[in-house]
Amino acid sequence: MSTEISVPDIGDFESVEIIEILVKPGDVVKKNDPIVTLESDKSSVEVPSPFAGKISSLKVKIGDKVSKGSVLAIIEDGEIDAS
């Protein structure tokens, strides 16, 4: 099953810039692995993957402006290690 990874609520902002993309389609990520880095006027924030899986596509590029709820990537669910 594919699921969207979106920008979480990371504070009071209308839009922030994507300054780094840390994954590419085909990459396998673990829960909490960083996906992108966002930069506001005050700080830079890495957005983690909410779960493990394989990145099937990216929906953003460096320089894009995003806000809470913007889709960053599509991830295919992987087996989650319960240990």
C-alpha positions in Angstrom: 0.0 0.0 0.0 1.3 3.5 -0.8 1.0 6.4 1.6 1.8 10.1 1.4 4.4 11.6 3.6 3.4 15.2 4.2 4.8 18.2 6.1 4.0 17.9 9.8 3.1 20.9 12.0 6.5 22.2 12.8 5.5 25.7 14.1 4.0 28.9 13.1 4.8 29.4 9.4 2.9 29.8 6.1 5.6 28.4 3.9 9.1 27.1 4.2 11.7 26.2 1.6 13.0 22.7 0.9 16.8 23.1 1.1 17.8 19.4 1.0 16.3 16.2 -0.2 17.8 13.2 1.6 16.2 10.3 -0.3 15.5 9.3 -3.8 12.9 7.0 -5.4 13.8 3.4 -4.6 15.4 4.1 -1.3 14.4 2.0 1.7 13.9 4.0 4.9 13.3 3.2 8.5 10.8 4.9 10.7 12.3 8.4 11.7 14.9 8.4 8.9 15.1 12.0 7.6 13.4 12.6 4.2 13.9 16.3 3.5 15.3 19.4 5.3 13.1 22.5 5.5 14.3 26.0 6.2 12.3 28.8 7.7 13.5 32.3 8.7 14.5 31.0 12.1 15.7 27.4 11.7 16.2 24.3 9.6 14.2 21.2 10.4 14.6 17.6 9.1 11.2 15.9 8.3 11.4 12.2 9.4 9.6 9.3 7.7 6.6 8.4 9.9 7.2 4.7 9.2 9.4 2.2 7.4 9.1 1.5 3.7 10.4 2.2 0.2 10.2 5.6 -1.4 8.2 5.2 -4.6 8.2 8.9 -5.7 9.2 12.4 -4.7 6.6 15.2 -5.0 9.0 18.1 -4.3 12.3 19.5 -5.4 15.0 21.7 -3.8 13.7 25.3 -3.7 10.0 24.4 -3.5 8.0 26.3 -0.9 5.8 24.0 1.2 3.4 24.3 4.2 1.7 22.0 6.7 0.1 19.1 4.9 2.0 19.5 1.6 2.9 16.1 0.2 6.7 15.5 0.1 6.9 11.9 -1.1 5.0 8.6 -1.6 6.2 5.6 0.4 5.3 2.0 -0.1 4.7 0.3 3.3 7.4 -2.1 4.3 7.5 -4.7 7.0 7.9 -2.9 10.3 10.4 -4.5 12.7 8.6 -4.9 16.0 11.7 -5.7 18.0 
